[in-house]
Amino acid sequence: MKISYKPKGVCSRMIHVEVEDGVVKSVEFIGGCSGNTQGVSRLAEGRPVEEVVELPLTDEEKATFHACC
């Protein structure tokens, strides 16, 4: 499943997330601080969605991953 999410109150303008069988396959941030968005993407990829929402992410980022379930 692929979703796109437009966050509010953060630098990123759009977040694209792909989830397959409850596992995050890819995360792409449009805009935002390159180092931070690359780090969050790499932390999330390959992990179960339930595990990703427990990471120290912003509420907006967590909401994106919850929407994939």
C-alpha positions in Angstrom: 0.0 0.0 0.0 1.3 3.4 -0.9 0.1 6.6 0.8 1.1 10.2 0.6 0.7 12.5 3.5 0.9 16.3 3.7 2.2 17.2 7.2 1.5 20.4 9.0 3.8 22.5 11.1 7.0 20.8 9.9 9.5 21.6 7.1 8.6 18.6 4.9 5.9 19.3 2.4 4.9 15.7 1.6 5.7 12.2 2.9 5.3 9.2 0.7 5.3 5.8 2.5 5.0 2.3 1.1 4.0 -0.5 3.4 3.7 -4.2 2.5 2.4 -6.9 4.8 2.7 -4.5 7.8 6.4 -3.7 7.0 7.6 -0.3 5.9 9.2 -0.8 2.5 10.1 2.9 1.7 9.8 6.4 3.0 10.3 9.5 0.9 10.2 13.0 2.3 9.7 16.0 0.0 11.4 19.0 1.5 12.7 19.2 5.1 16.2 18.9 6.4 18.0 16.3 4.2 20.0 14.7 7.0 17.0 14.3 9.3 14.7 13.0 6.6 17.3 10.5 5.3 17.8 9.3 8.9 14.1 8.8 9.6 13.7 7.0 6.3 16.5 4.6 7.1 15.3 4.0 10.6 11.8 3.1 9.3 12.6 1.0 6.3 12.4 -2.7 6.8 10.7 -2.4 10.2 7.1 -3.4 11.1 4.8 -0.4 11.3 4.1 -1.1 15.0 7.8 -0.8 15.7 8.2 2.4 13.7 5.4 4.2 15.6 7.4 3.5 18.8 10.5 5.4 17.5 11.2 8.9 18.8 9.4 10.6 15.8 7.2 13.6 15.8 3.4 13.1 16.1 3.0 14.0 12.4 5.5 11.3 11.4 3.8 8.7 13.6 0.4 9.6 12.2 1.7 8.9 8.7 2.8 5.4 9.6 -0.5 4.7 11.5 -2.4 5.7 8.4 -0.7 2.8 6.5 -2.1 0.1 8.8 
